[in-house]
Structure formats: structure tokens, C-alpha cells
Amino acid sequence: EIRDALGGKWASDLGSTTKNPSLAGEQRVKALELLQVLGPQPPVRMLSDLVTDANADVRAMAVFLLGTLPLADVRKPLTEALGDPSPVVARRACEALIRAGLSTNVKPGKEAKL
């Protein structure tokens, strides 16, 4: 009902919230969750930009959500997130790559191609 009351401002206000570094990470993560669950889903570009955000919680959520999209669209930002200084973000990137469709069929002694 809040979404209906806000009309067209819903997506733009939540999108602005996700990008606002002066807000708490918790608020920004919640805005991403609301977009994902109630729509419209955050675009790949927004999520890719948030993968390099200063806040680790925001980066972790952006990486998690990228994992719900096709691998062809998200391979680059997820691969880069594997080197994130936060172990939580790096792990989520690994998990997201698998969820997005990266094959886990790697033969012993061979390196996986990302």
C-alpha cells in the first residue's frame, strides 16, 4: 500500500536510497530488498555500481542480487567481487557466480575459467 501511495516515486526514491552514502548501510540494504521483492527489480547497472560501494553490507547485498541474474550479464562484476577485502562479499560473489550459472564441472588439476 505504501508503494501504491508513492506511485512513480517508489522506484526512484528507493533507487536514490541505495546510492546515498550518507545513509546507514542497513537502510540502503533494505531499499535493495524492497526493490527485489516488491519491484521493480534493481537493474544490473545499479547493482554493478554498488559492488564497489564503500559499505560492505551494501556490496554484499548487491553481489547476492547479481547472482539471481543470467551469468552473461553479471560475470564481470561478480568476478571482480571475488577479490573484495570483505570475506563476506568475496564469499557471496563465489556463491553468486554458481547461482548465476557458472559451471562447477572442473576437472582435477585444471583451473576454472571465469
C-alpha positions as CSV (number, residue, x, y, z in Angstrom):
1,E,0.0,0.0,0.0
2,I,3.0,2.3,0.6
3,R,4.2,1.5,-2.9
4,D,0.8,2.4,-4.4
5,A,0.7,5.7,-2.4
6,L,4.1,6.7,-3.8
7,G,3.2,5.7,-7.3
8,G,6.1,6.5,-9.7
9,K,8.3,7.8,-6.9
10,W,8.6,4.3,-5.4
11,A,11.3,3.1,-7.7
12,S,13.2,6.4,-8.0
13,D,13.1,7.1,-4.2
14,L,14.4,3.6,-3.4
15,G,17.0,3.7,-6.1
16,S,18.2,7.0,-4.7
17,T,18.3,5.5,-1.2
18,T,20.5,2.6,-2.4
19,K,23.1,5.0,-3.8
20,N,23.1,7.5,-0.9
21,P,26.4,7.0,1.1
22,S,25.2,9.3,3.9
23,L,22.5,6.8,4.9
24,A,23.2,3.8,7.0
25,G,24.1,0.6,5.2
26,E,21.2,-1.1,6.8
27,Q,18.7,1.4,5.2
28,R,20.4,1.0,1.8
29,V,20.3,-2.8,2.0
30,K,16.6,-2.6,3.0
31,A,15.9,-0.4,-0.1
32,L,17.5,-3.1,-2.3
33,E,15.5,-5.8,-0.7
34,L,12.3,-3.9,-1.2
35,L,13.1,-3.3,-4.9
36,Q,13.9,-7.0,-5.3
37,V,10.8,-8.3,-3.6
38,L,8.2,-5.7,-4.5
39,G,9.7,-4.5,-7.8
40,P,10.8,-3.2,-10.0
41,Q,13.9,-5.3,-9.7
42,P,17.2,-3.4,-9.4
43,P,18.8,-3.1,-12.8
44,V,22.2,-4.8,-13.5
45,R,23.9,-1.4,-13.9
46,M,22.7,-0.2,-10.4
47,L,23.9,-3.5,-8.7
48,S,27.2,-3.5,-10.6
49,D,27.9,0.1,-9.4
50,L,27.0,-0.9,-5.8
51,V,29.6,-3.8,-5.9
52,T,32.3,-1.1,-5.4
53,D,30.4,0.8,-2.7
54,A,32.3,1.8,0.4
55,N,29.8,-0.1,2.6
56,A,30.5,-3.9,2.8
57,D,26.8,-4.6,3.7
58,V,25.7,-2.8,0.5
59,R,28.3,-4.6,-1.6
60,A,27.3,-8.0,-0.1
61,M,23.6,-7.4,-1.0
62,A,24.4,-6.1,-4.5
63,V,26.5,-9.2,-5.1
64,F,23.8,-11.5,-3.8
65,L,21.2,-10.0,-6.1
66,L,23.5,-10.1,-9.1
67,G,23.6,-13.9,-8.5
68,T,19.9,-14.0,-9.4
69,L,20.6,-12.8,-12.9
70,P,22.0,-14.5,-16.0
71,L,25.7,-15.1,-15.9
72,A,26.3,-13.4,-19.2
73,D,25.0,-10.1,-17.7
74,V,26.9,-10.3,-14.3
75,R,30.1,-12.3,-14.9
76,K,32.4,-9.2,-14.8
77,P,31.2,-7.5,-11.6
78,L,30.9,-10.9,-9.8
79,T,34.4,-11.9,-10.8
80,E,35.8,-8.6,-9.6
81,A,34.0,-9.0,-6.3
82,L,35.9,-12.2,-5.7
83,G,38.8,-10.0,-4.7
84,D,36.8,-7.9,-2.3
85,P,38.5,-7.0,1.0
86,S,35.4,-8.2,2.9
87,P,35.4,-12.0,3.2
88,V,31.6,-11.9,3.3
89,V,31.4,-10.1,0.0
90,A,34.0,-12.4,-1.6
91,R,32.1,-15.5,-0.5
92,R,28.8,-14.1,-1.7
93,A,30.5,-13.4,-5.1
94,C,31.6,-17.1,-5.3
95,E,28.1,-18.3,-4.4
96,A,26.5,-15.8,-6.8
97,L,28.6,-17.0,-9.7
98,I,27.4,-20.5,-9.2
99,R,23.8,-19.4,-8.8
100,A,24.1,-17.3,-12.0
101,G,25.2,-20.4,-13.9
102,L,28.9,-20.8,-13.7
103,S,29.7,-24.5,-14.3
104,T,31.3,-26.3,-11.4
105,N,32.4,-29.1,-13.6
106,V,36.2,-28.5,-13.3
107,K,38.5,-31.5,-13.8
108,P,41.2,-32.1,-11.1
109,G,44.4,-30.2,-12.0
110,K,42.5,-27.7,-14.2
111,E,41.7,-24.1,-13.3
112,A,38.1,-22.9,-13.8
113,K,37.6,-20.2,-16.4
114,L,35.8,-17.3,-15.0
